[in-house]
């Protein structure tokens, strides 16, 4: 190795091949050789490369940390409002859980992306009107439209977060793949923090039990609830200031779970057929089936966001294309079951919401599947896939807004 490096010192490509073939041996041989060739510019570059070490972890500026601290305190205050205002948890949390984190995240990215002042005011007004509206709806635990509004409101707020993340733009150059990548990294970082906090919680509670103190109620009501409220904010901050923490983990997860999801989905469809499950009459099974569909669709989009290029990831793109085809088949089955139930028993708020959501997802999957096919056959870049995702996010936003703001009025709060 020593002689190879010396003989090819002015051949960067060959040196890179040597390094990639056996990094430890290359590093040791180069360090022994460096005093003889330190006047060579390329040798100096290799020396800096092999000896570079980042000086600690980057935690952002003091101003960043102050903003995150203030946002966390506001999130804790919002999470504890029922106790402060004597509100029932059953009334407050279903309606307002989305407002604990999403407005703060939207404000954080509005600040980081320096979105126009007018856009920021518009977002604030929209969220303010949403707060008033969702809490104005009559309290009826059995109301389907109220349940649907509470379920879809966080999704609508999520679409506003995507709009803010991309700098308040809906144009083609908006970084929608970056937003999807952020969501994947946020899930990974949140899972890590939940695991760490879970271990700390178990250790703390059991240590107090050893001295005869039961702190479960106190710990859950104050520490756990406050921790959960701040979790999205802290996890977001870590993904932004420490991208290396999850930047290499997310693509690995995407590559591992995509083929697993494809095989699992095929086996599940075969097992469902063999078991004789009937989606057309089993409402609970249809709901679970739709949940599976949403999860697999999210995995497809996350995996696309983590796929950097076509030439280096053709196998991954092929798996994603096959997964999209199978998911389209699953969506078609679920859609036919929904149409059957509407034809047999009429339209209801739940059926209308599920029908609209499934039609949108089917259209989206068809477009993404077609773009994946183009990327595979024509070896084009991934920008058309990114644009297809960009086109549909505003559509999802409009649909969730219809379910939240129109359905209760349309169906008479039933």
N, C-alpha and C positions, 0 to 999 in steps of 0.2 A: 504493500500500500504506500509506503514511504517513497519508493522509487516512482510509482505511478503518479503520485501527486506532483513530484518534482519535475517529471518529464512532461506533464500536461498542465503546468501551472498557468499557461496562457490560453487554455481551452476550457471556458466556463461550462460548456455542455458536458464534457467528459468528467470534469470535477463533480458536477451535480449528479451524474450517474454513479460515480464512485461513492458519493455521500449517501445517496438513497439506497445503494446496495448493502452497505454496512456502516451505519452511522457511528457506533461506538469506536470501531477500529479507525475510521477516517478521522474522527475527532482527536484520538490519541496520537496518530501519526502526524497529523497536521500541527498539533501543538509542539511536538518535538522538532518539526521541520521549520516552524515559523521564524525562529531567530536568524536563520540563514537567508530568508526571503522576505523579511519584513519591509524592505524597500519597494517591493512589488505592490502596485495599487490593488490588483485583484486579491493578492494574499491578505492585504489589510482588510479588504471587504469581508473575506472569509473569516478572518480573526474576529472581527466585530460581530459577525453573524453567529459564530459558535460560542462566543462568550457573552452575548447579550442576555441580560436578566432584568425583568421589569422591577422597578423599585417599589415593591409593595403593591397593594391593591388600591385602585382608584375609587374614591368615594364621592366624586363630584365636588363642586364648590360649596363653600359655606352657605351661600344663598340657596343652592339646591337643597341642602339638608334642612335648612330652616323652612322652606316651602313644604317639604315632605312632612316635617314635624307638625306644622300647623294643620296641614290636610289630615293627618292622622288624628289630631285632637278633635277636629271638626267631625270626622267619621265616628269617633268614640261618642261624641255628644249626640249625634244623630241616632246611633245605635241604642243609646240609653234614654232617649226621649220618652218612651212609655213609662219608665220609672219616674222621670222628672215631672211629667204632665199627667200622671195617673191615667194613662191610656191602656187599654187591654192589648196584649200581645197579638191576639187573634185579629184585631182590627188593624193595628199599626203595621206589623211586619209584612203581611201579604201585599198590602198596597204600596208600601214605601221602601221595601228592601233594596230596590234598584237605586233609590236616591241616596243610599248611604255611601256608595262608592263611585257610581258612574259620573255624577256631576263634578266630583273632585278630580277624577281622572281626566274628564273633558277639560276642566280648568287647567290641569297640569300640562296637557299637551297643547292647549291653546297658548299657554305661556311659552313653552319650549319651541313651538313652531311659529310663534309670533304671527298668529292669524290676524286679519284685519279687525279693527275695532267694531265695525258694523256687524261683521259675522259673529263676533263674540257676544254682542248684545242680542242678536237674533237667537243664538243658542240659549242664552240665559232666559229669554222671554219664553221660548218653547218649553224649556224644562219647568219654569215657574207655572205656566198654564197647565202642564201635565200634573204637577203636584196638586194644584187646586182641583182639577177635574177628577183625578183618581180618588181623592178623599171626599169629593162631593157625591160620588155614587152611593146610592142607598145600601145600607148594610143588610145583606140577605145571603146567609151562608150557602143556600142551595141555588143561588143565581148562577147560571152557566155563563152569562155575559160578564159578570163580575169576576169570576174565576179566570175566564179567558183574558180579560183586560189585565188582571194582575200577572198572568203568565207571560203575556206579550209585551208588557211595558218595559221590562228589562231588555228585551230584544230590540225594541225601538231605541232605547237609550244607548245600546251597544252600537247601533247604526250611526247615531250621532257621534259616538266616540270614534268610529272609523272615519267619519267625515272630518273630525278635528285632527286626528292622527295624520291624515294626508295633507294637512295644511289648509283645510277648508276649501278643497278643490274637488270637483267632480269630473275634471277633464281626463283625457287619456293618460296624461303624464303623472297622474296621482299614484302614489306608491301603495297600491292595494295589496300587492304581494307582501310588502313590508308590514302592512297591518296584520295580515294573516300570520306572518312569521312572528310578529309580536304576540299574538294570541297564543300560538304554540309555546313560545318561550315563557309566557306568563303562566300557562298551565304547569309547565315543568318546574319553574321556580316556586310556584304556589305549593306544588306537591312536596318539594324539598322542605319548605318552611313548615308545612303542616306536619310532616314527619318529625322534624326537630321539635316543634312545639308540643306535639303529642307525647314524645318521649319525656320532655321536660314536665309536662302535666302529670303523667303517670308517676314519675319519680317524686315530684313535690307532694302530691296527694298521699302517697304511700309513706313518705318520710314523716308527715304530720300524723298519720295513723299510728306510727310506731310510738309516738309520745301521747297517744290518746286523744288526738284532736281530729274531728271530722270537718274538713274545710271544703267538701265537694260543692255544696250549694253556693258558698261565697266565691269559690274559685270559678265556677261556671258563670255565675251572674256578673262577675266583674272582669276577671282576667280573660276567660275564654271568649266571651261576647266582644269585649274590647279588642282582643287579638284578632278575631275574625273580621271585625270592621276595618282594621288597619291593614289586613293581609294583602288585598289587591293593590293598595297604594305602595306598600313597602316592596312587594314583588315587582311591580312596574318599575319602581325606582332602581332596583337592583338589575333588572334587564337592560335598563338604559345606561347605567354607569359601569356595569360589569358584564358586557356582552359576551366575554369569553367564558363566563361561568356556565352558560347554557348554549352558547353558539355552536359548540361541537356535539352537545348531547342531543339537541333537537333533530338534526339530520339522521343521527343513528336511530333514534326512536322511530322516525318516519320510515326509514328503510326496513327496520325490523317488523313493525306492525302492519305495513301495507300487505306483504305477502301472507302474513298470518290472518289478517282480516279477510283476504280473498278466499283462502282455504276454508276458514271458519264459516263464511257466508255460504259457500257452495255446500258444505256439509250440513249446515243448518237448513237450507232449502230442501235438501234431500231428506233430512230427518223429519221436517215438517210435513212433507208429502207422505212419508211412510207412516207418520203418526195420525194422519187424517185430520189435522187441525183445519178448522173452517173459519177463515177470516170473515166470511160473509155474515155469520151469525154470532160470533164470539167478539163482543165489543172490547173487552179487556185485552184479549190477545192482539186485536188490531192496533190498540194504542201502544202496546209493547213493540209491535212490529214497526210502527212508525218511529218509535224511539230508537230502535236499531238502525233504521234508515238514516235518521238525522246524524247518529254517531258515525256511521261509515262515511257519509257525505262529508262531515267535518274532517275526518281523517284524510280523505282524498284532497281536499283543499289545503290542509296543513302540509301534506306531503308534497304537493305541487309547489307550495311556497318555499320548501326546503330543498327543492331540486334546482341546482344552479344553472345547468346547461344540458342541452340535448346530447351532445357528443359523449359526455362523460357519464351520463345516467340513462342510457337507452333501456337497460333492463328495468330500472325503476319506473321509467315512463311506460313501458309495456305493461308492467304490473298494475300501474295506476289506470291505464286504459282498460284492462280487463276488469279491474275492480269497478270502474265506472259503468261498464256494460252490465255487470251483474247487479249493480245498484239500480240501474235503470229498470232492469227486470223486476227487482223487488218493489220499486216505486210503482211500476205498472200494476203489479198484483194488488198493492195497497190501494191504489187509485180505483181499480175496478171494484174492490170491496166497498169503498166509500160510496161510489155511485150506485151500487146495488142497494145499500142501506137507505140512501136518499130516495131511490125509486120505490122501495118497499114501504118505508115508514115516514117519508117526508123530510123536509129540511128543518134542521135545528141549528142553534148557534154553534154547537160543537162540530156538527157535520160540515157546516159552511166553512168554519175556520180550518178544519183539517183538509177539506177539499181544496181550498185556496192555497194552503201551504204546500200540499202535495203537487199541485199543478205547477207552482213556481219552482219547486225543487226538481221536478221532472224536466222542465224547460232548461233549467240551469245545467243539469247533468248532461242533457243532450248537447248543449253548446260546448261544455267543457270536454265531453267525450270526443266530439268532432275536432276540437282544437288539439287534443292529445293525439288523435289519429294523424292530423296534419303534421304535428311535430315529429312523429315517428316516421312517416312515409316521405316527407319532404325535407326532413332534417332542419326545419325552421327553428327559430328561437322560441322562447317561452312568452314573449310579449303578447301574442294573441290570446293566450290563456289568461294572462293578467288582465287584459282588457275585458274579456268575457266575464271575469269576476267583478270588475269595476262596474260593468253595465247593470249587474243584477243587485248589487248592494242597495242602491236607491230604490229598486223595486221592492225588495224585502222591507225596507224602511216604510214605504208607502203602505204595504199590506199590513204590517204590524200596527201602523197608525190607524188603519181602518178598523182592525179588530179591537183596538183599545178605545178609540174615540167614537166610532160609528156604531158598532155592534150593540152596545147597551141601549142606545137610542132606537136603533132599527128594530130590535127585538123586544122593546118595551121592558128592559131590565130583567128579562126572564133568565 
